[in-house]
Amino acid sequence: MKRPGLIETGRNSRAIGRRDDRSPQGEDRDAEEAGYYDLSMLKPPVWKWEIASYFFLGGLSAGAYLLSRLAARFGGRSMEGVRSVGTAVAAIAALPCAPLLIKDLGHMSRFHHMLRVVKPESPMSVGTWALTVYSAAVALSAVQEWLGSESLDGAAKRRIAAALERGRPIMVTALDGAGIPAALVMISYTGVLVSCTAIPAWSRQAWLSPLFVASGMSTAAASIQLGLAATREGEEPTAAEAALEKIESVARLAEAVSLGGYLRSAGPLARPLTHGKLAHHTLLAAAALAIPEAIHHLLPGKPSRWKTYLAAGITLAGGMSLRWAVVHAGRESANDPHAARQASGPSHPEQGRLSLRESSADRLLSRSERRL
């Protein structure tokens, strides 16, 4: 049986349109023709600035809360500033989180309805419950810090101290037993959430959650350093600031490794992050991993307050740019029909391209045989 060289010409050949010659040109054309009439199979996400801001503030708040609780339990008197400033940073950053999420959902009742059920297999359900529990723990921690502040007189302090002593088991359970696990979920679940979608730039990317965790810890340490530098009396950094600087350096290193792993794993699917209008956000996020280290260790002169301000500001800008780039890359990635088909195949990009060519050739041969 003789195979035809060209199945059909005209309009129908564009729909199925393909060469049945087994030439490299025909295979490349099959691989490039992605989607029916070049339309993507996916619906792009509708997330806007609200979700990018929520991802950034939620990770920053959770990281600050974890650092403050660790300082409270293991830091001693030298880390009291980390505890108090970290609690304040966590509370301030957590305030807009629920409103941002509700604004994205469109109506407050939708957030309430998500709390009517618990779905452990759903990252969105787990994240909603984590945000609720975490917000309560942060609020309680902030109230505890305020009650222990110097703004109260002696009699009030004694009464409050006695009340806190009686309720200490409940406070420990609420702040550490529930708050720390909720903070761990808050700082990590957003990466799991996006990697469970079908969006090509996000789908099955195991590096996204570690990337968001490392970024949350680095921005949290930078925020607490910023607060400590603004409230200290002298120019010399304290022991707490020195410890935070080490934590921030480790977090930046982990973030750099995770970002490189993500871009390498995603391959061409991460093109929206490295080309086009989002590339400068990715570049800023990458530059923010190196510039603060250079400010602290390479600039001449003793450590000073302005160096801390500059390094912390760059770190925070880089953390926001990272979330902005990843979230908004989803729309461009979903609108790319070739990326949508490639992401639906094997996880390795090269395997995906090979599988796409083979499947196109098989379908072509099957149609040819039916026409004969």
C-alpha positions in Angstrom: 0.0 0.0 0.0 1.4 3.3 -1.1 1.4 6.1 1.4 0.4 9.5 0.0 2.9 12.3 0.2 0.3 15.0 1.0 -3.0 14.1 2.7 -5.1 17.1 1.7 -4.7 20.7 0.6 -6.6 23.8 1.5 -8.6 24.5 4.6 -8.7 21.0 6.0 -5.0 20.6 5.6 -4.5 23.4 8.1 -6.8 21.8 10.6 -5.0 18.4 10.5 -2.5 19.8 8.1 0.4 18.0 8.1 3.0 16.5 5.9 3.2 12.8 5.9 6.7 12.8 4.7 9.0 11.7 7.4 11.4 14.6 6.8 12.8 16.7 9.7 10.9 19.6 8.3 7.6 17.8 8.6 8.4 16.7 12.1 9.4 20.2 13.2 6.2 21.5 11.8 4.2 18.9 13.7 6.0 19.9 16.9 5.4 23.5 16.3 1.7 23.2 15.5 0.4 23.2 19.0 -3.2 23.6 19.8 -6.3 23.6 17.5 -5.9 26.5 15.2 -3.1 27.7 17.5 -5.4 28.1 20.4 -4.2 27.0 23.9 -5.9 24.2 25.7 -5.7 26.0 29.0 -7.7 28.9 30.5 -5.2 31.5 31.9 -5.3 32.3 35.6 -7.2 35.5 36.6 -4.8 36.3 39.4 -3.6 39.9 39.5 -1.7 42.0 42.0 -3.7 40.8 45.0 -2.4 37.3 44.9 1.2 38.4 44.2 1.0 40.7 47.2 -0.6 38.0 49.3 2.2 35.5 48.4 4.8 38.1 49.4 3.2 39.4 52.6 2.2 35.9 53.7 5.7 34.5 53.3 7.3 37.5 55.0 4.9 37.4 57.9 5.3 33.7 58.5 9.1 34.0 58.3 9.1 36.8 60.9 6.8 34.9 63.2 9.0 31.8 63.1 12.1 33.9 63.9 10.3 35.7 66.7 9.1 32.5 68.3 12.6 30.9 68.0 14.1 34.0 69.6 11.6 33.8 72.4 12.3 30.2 73.2 16.0 29.9 72.6 17.5 33.3 72.2 17.6 34.6 75.7 17.9 38.3 76.7 20.2 39.1 73.7 17.4 38.2 71.3 14.5 40.1 72.9 14.6 42.6 70.2 14.2 39.9 67.5 11.2 38.6 69.5 9.4 42.0 69.8 10.3 43.4 66.4 9.6 40.1 64.7 6.2 39.9 66.3 5.4 43.4 65.1 6.6 42.7 61.6 4.5 39.5 61.5 1.4 41.2 62.7 1.7 44.2 60.3 2.4 42.0 57.3 -0.4 39.6 58.2 -3.1 42.4 58.4 -3.6 42.7 54.6 -3.5 39.0 53.9 -7.1 38.0 54.5 -8.5 41.2 52.8 -6.3 40.6 49.7 -7.4 37.0 49.5 -11.1 38.0 49.9 -10.7 40.7 47.3 -9.4 38.1 44.8 -12.2 35.7 45.6 -14.7 38.5 44.9 -16.9 38.2 48.0 -16.4 37.6 51.7 -18.9 34.7 51.8 -16.6 32.7 49.5 -13.8 32.8 52.0 -16.3 31.7 54.7 -17.6 28.9 52.6 -14.0 27.5 52.2 -13.9 27.2 56.0 -17.0 24.9 56.1 -15.0 21.9 55.0 -11.5 20.6 55.4 -9.8 19.0 52.4 -6.3 17.9 53.4 -5.6 16.9 49.7 -6.4 20.5 48.5 -3.6 23.1 49.0 -6.1 25.9 48.8 -8.2 24.4 51.6 -5.2 23.8 53.7 -3.9 27.3 53.0 -7.2 28.9 54.0 -7.3 27.1 57.3 -3.6 27.8 57.9 -4.2 31.5 57.3 -7.1 31.5 59.8 -5.2 29.7 62.6 -2.1 31.7 61.9 -3.8 35.1 62.0 -5.3 34.2 65.4 -1.8 33.2 66.7 -0.2 36.3 65.4 -2.9 38.5 67.0 -2.5 36.8 70.3 1.3 37.1 70.1 1.0 40.9 69.3 -1.4 41.3 72.3 1.1 39.6 74.6 3.9 41.9 73.4 1.8 44.9 74.0 0.7 43.8 77.5 4.4 43.3 78.4 5.5 46.7 77.0 6.7 49.6 79.2 3.7 51.7 78.3 1.7 50.2 81.2 2.0 51.4 84.8 3.3 49.1 87.6 -0.1 48.1 89.0 -1.5 47.2 85.6 1.7 45.2 84.9 1.4 43.2 88.0 -2.2 42.3 87.3 -1.4 41.4 83.7 1.6 39.4 84.7 -0.5 37.4 87.2 -3.1 36.7 84.5 -0.5 35.7 82.0 1.1 33.3 84.5 -2.2 31.6 85.1 -2.8 31.3 81.4 0.7 30.3 80.4 -0.1 26.7 79.3 -2.8 28.0 77.0 -0.5 30.8 75.6 2.3 28.3 74.9 -0.1 26.0 73.2 -1.6 28.7 71.1 1.6 30.5 70.1 3.9 27.5 69.6 1.7 24.4 69.4 -0.7 25.9 66.8 1.1 29.1 65.6 4.4 27.5 64.5 2.8 24.7 62.4 0.4 27.2 60.8 3.3 29.5 60.0 5.2 26.7 58.4 2.2 25.9 56.2 1.8 29.6 55.4 5.4 30.1 54.2 5.4 26.9 52.0 1.9 26.1 50.8 1.8 28.8 48.1 4.5 27.1 46.1 2.7 23.8 46.4 -0.5 25.4 45.4 0.8 26.8 42.0 2.8 23.6 41.3 -0.5 21.5 41.5 -2.0 23.5 38.6 -1.9 22.7 34.9 -0.2 26.1 34.1 3.0 25.1 32.1 5.3 27.5 34.0 4.1 26.1 37.4 3.0 22.6 36.8 4.9 19.9 38.7 7.7 22.2 39.7 9.1 20.9 43.0 11.4 23.8 43.3 8.7 26.5 43.8 7.9 25.7 47.4 11.5 25.7 48.6 12.0 28.9 46.6 9.1 30.7 48.3 10.2 29.4 51.7 13.8 30.7 51.3 12.5 34.0 50.0 10.1 34.3 52.9 12.9 33.8 55.4 15.3 36.2 53.7 12.7 39.0 53.5 11.6 38.3 57.1 15.2 38.6 58.4 15.7 41.7 56.4 12.5 43.3 57.8 13.5 42.5 61.4 17.0 43.9 60.8 15.4 47.1 59.4 13.3 47.5 62.5 16.3 46.8 64.9 18.5 49.3 63.0 15.8 51.9 63.2 15.3 51.6 67.0 18.9 51.1 68.2 20.8 54.0 69.7 24.3 53.6 68.3 25.7 53.0 64.9 27.2 49.6 65.7 24.9 46.6 65.0 23.8 44.5 67.9 24.4 40.8 68.4 20.9 40.1 67.3 21.5 41.9 64.0 24.6 40.0 63.4 22.7 36.7 63.9 20.0 37.8 61.6 22.5 38.7 58.9 23.9 35.2 59.0 20.3 33.8 58.7 19.6 36.1 55.8 22.8 35.0 54.0 21.9 31.3 54.4 18.4 32.0 53.2 19.7 33.9 50.2 22.0 31.0 49.3 19.0 28.6 49.5 16.9 31.0 47.4 19.6 31.2 44.7 19.9 27.4 44.5 16.1 27.0 44.3 15.7 29.7 41.7 18.4 28.2 39.6 16.9 24.7 40.0 13.5 26.0 39.1 14.6 27.7 35.9 16.7 24.7 34.9 13.9 22.2 35.7 11.2 24.3 33.8 13.5 24.8 30.8 11.6 26.5 27.9 8.4 26.5 30.0 9.9 29.3 32.1 10.4 31.5 29.1 7.9 34.1 30.3 10.1 34.6 33.3 13.3 35.2 31.3 12.0 36.9 28.2 9.5 39.8 27.7 8.0 42.2 30.1 8.6 40.0 33.2 12.3 39.5 32.6 13.3 42.6 34.5 11.4 41.4 37.6 13.3 38.1 37.5 16.5 39.9 37.0 15.8 42.2 40.0 15.0 39.1 42.1 18.3 37.5 41.1 20.3 40.7 41.6 18.7 41.1 45.1 20.4 37.9 46.1 23.9 39.2 45.5 23.8 43.0 46.0 23.0 43.0 49.8 25.9 40.6 50.4 28.2 43.0 48.5 26.9 45.9 50.6 27.6 44.1 53.9 30.9 42.5 53.0 32.5 44.4 50.2 31.8 48.1 50.7 34.5 49.8 52.7 33.9 51.2 56.1 32.4 49.9 59.3 28.8 48.5 59.4 26.4 51.4 59.6 22.7 52.0 59.7 22.4 53.2 56.1 24.0 50.0 54.9 21.4 48.0 56.7 18.6 50.2 55.3 19.9 49.8 51.7 20.5 46.0 51.9 17.1 45.4 53.5 15.3 47.5 51.0 16.9 45.7 48.1 16.0 42.3 49.6 12.4 43.3 50.1 12.1 44.6 46.5 13.7 41.4 45.2 11.2 39.2 47.2 8.2 41.1 45.8 9.6 41.0 42.3 10.0 37.3 42.5 6.4 36.7 43.5 5.2 39.2 40.9 7.2 37.5 38.1 6.1 33.9 39.0 2.4 34.8 39.5 2.1 36.9 36.3 4.1 34.4 34.2 1.2 32.0 34.6 -1.0 34.0 32.3 1.6 34.2 29.5 2.4 30.5 30.0 -1.2 29.4 29.8 -1.8 31.4 26.6 1.1 29.6 24.8 -0.4 26.6 23.0 3.0 24.9 22.5 3.9 25.2 26.2 0.5 23.8 27.1 0.9 20.7 25.0 4.5 20.3 26.2 3.6 20.6 29.8 0.9 17.9 29.4 3.5 15.4 28.4 6.4 13.9 30.4 8.0 16.1 33.0 11.3 16.4 31.1 11.2 19.0 28.3 13.2 16.9 25.9 11.0 13.9 26.5 8.0 16.1 26.0 9.2 17.3 22.6 10.0 13.8 21.5 6.7 12.5 22.6 4.9 15.3 20.8 6.6 14.5 17.5 5.9 10.8 17.9 2.3 11.3 18.7 1.8 13.7 15.8 3.4 11.2 13.4 1.3 8.4 14.7 -1.9 10.4 14.3 -0.9 11.4 10.8 -0.3 7.8 9.7 -3.6 6.7 11.2 -5.5 9.3 9.3 -3.6 8.4 6.1 -4.6 4.7 6.5 -8.2 5.6 7.1 -8.3 7.7 3.9 -6.9 4.8 1.9 
